[in-house]
Amino acid sequence: MNNEQHQARVDGEQDAELDVSKILWIVVGFFISLIGILIAYIYQPNPPATKLLDKSQEYIMFYTEAYKDKSRSIQLTYSAIGFAISTGITIFFFLVGVAIIGSSM
């Protein structure tokens, strides 16, 4: 991998880290659950075109690939966190309900 390819990958990953809304994906995972995780896996945002102006085709190719890969990784991670929080809360309230019903008998 030459220096331009490496720099394109680094730039793409850094920009994806800054661009992807982690809170949004936590909310998606929390409210849409497993479908939210599936959406996070399928959806691949395109990098902003302004970042690619005056760049070589090779740079654009490696940047775009790195941007999409990192974006997907972040989306999956944070939607899974949202899903885990939702699942934890559901289990907690289920156990509380079982305890209340059990104590009233």
C-alpha positions as CSV (number, residue, x, y, z in Angstrom):
1,M,0.0,0.0,0.0
2,N,1.5,3.3,-1.0
3,N,1.5,6.5,0.9
4,E,-1.5,8.0,-0.9
5,Q,-3.6,4.9,-0.3
6,H,-2.7,4.9,3.4
7,Q,-3.5,8.6,3.8
8,A,-6.8,8.1,2.0
9,R,-7.8,5.3,4.4
10,V,-6.7,7.3,7.5
11,D,-8.6,10.4,6.2
12,G,-11.7,8.3,5.4
13,E,-11.8,6.7,8.8
14,Q,-11.2,9.9,10.7
15,D,-14.0,11.7,8.8
16,A,-16.4,8.9,9.3
17,E,-15.6,9.0,13.0
18,L,-16.5,12.7,13.0
19,D,-19.5,12.5,10.7
20,V,-21.5,9.5,12.0
21,S,-24.0,10.5,14.8
22,K,-23.5,8.0,17.6
23,I,-26.5,9.2,19.5
24,L,-28.7,8.7,16.4
25,W,-27.6,5.1,16.1
26,I,-28.1,4.5,19.9
27,V,-31.7,5.8,19.5
28,V,-32.2,3.6,16.4
29,G,-31.1,0.5,18.2
30,F,-33.1,1.4,21.3
31,F,-36.4,2.0,19.5
32,I,-36.2,-0.2,16.4
33,S,-34.3,-3.0,18.1
34,L,-33.0,-5.8,15.8
35,I,-34.4,-4.1,12.7
36,G,-32.3,-1.0,13.8
37,I,-29.2,-3.2,13.8
38,L,-30.1,-4.5,10.4
39,I,-30.6,-0.9,9.1
40,A,-27.2,0.0,10.6
41,Y,-25.6,-2.9,8.7
42,I,-27.3,-2.1,5.3
43,Y,-27.1,1.7,5.3
44,Q,-23.8,3.1,4.0
45,P,-23.5,6.8,3.9
46,N,-21.6,8.4,1.2
47,P,-18.7,10.6,2.1
48,P,-19.1,14.3,1.6
49,A,-18.1,15.3,-1.9
50,T,-16.3,18.4,-0.6
51,K,-13.7,16.1,0.9
52,L,-12.9,14.6,-2.4
53,L,-12.4,17.7,-4.6
54,D,-9.1,17.7,-6.5
55,K,-8.2,14.2,-5.4
56,S,-7.0,11.4,-7.6
57,Q,-9.2,8.5,-8.5
58,E,-7.1,6.2,-6.4
59,Y,-7.4,8.4,-3.3
60,I,-11.2,8.7,-3.9
61,M,-11.6,4.9,-4.1
62,F,-9.6,4.2,-0.9
63,Y,-11.1,7.1,1.0
64,T,-14.7,6.1,0.1
65,E,-14.1,2.4,1.0
66,A,-12.6,3.3,4.4
67,Y,-15.3,5.9,5.1
68,K,-18.1,3.4,4.4
69,D,-16.4,0.6,6.3
70,K,-15.8,2.8,9.4
71,S,-19.3,4.3,9.2
72,R,-20.9,0.8,9.1
73,S,-18.7,-0.3,12.1
74,I,-19.8,2.8,14.1
75,Q,-23.4,2.4,13.2
76,L,-23.5,-1.3,14.1
77,T,-21.7,-0.7,17.4
78,Y,-23.9,2.1,18.6
79,S,-27.2,0.5,17.4
80,A,-26.2,-2.6,19.3
81,I,-25.5,-0.5,22.4
82,G,-29.0,1.0,22.0
83,F,-30.5,-2.4,21.6
84,A,-28.7,-3.7,24.7
85,I,-29.9,-0.8,26.7
86,S,-33.5,-1.4,25.5
87,T,-33.2,-5.1,26.2
88,G,-31.8,-4.5,29.7
89,I,-34.6,-2.1,30.6
90,T,-37.2,-4.6,29.3
91,I,-35.7,-7.4,31.4
92,F,-35.5,-5.2,34.4
93,F,-39.2,-4.3,34.2
94,F,-40.2,-7.8,33.5
95,L,-38.4,-9.0,36.6
96,V,-39.9,-6.2,38.7
97,G,-43.3,-7.2,37.4
98,V,-42.7,-10.9,38.3
99,A,-41.5,-9.9,41.7
100,I,-44.6,-7.7,42.3
101,I,-47.0,-10.5,41.1
102,G,-45.1,-13.1,43.2
103,S,-45.2,-11.0,46.4
104,S,-48.9,-10.3,46.1
105,M,-49.8,-14.0,46.0
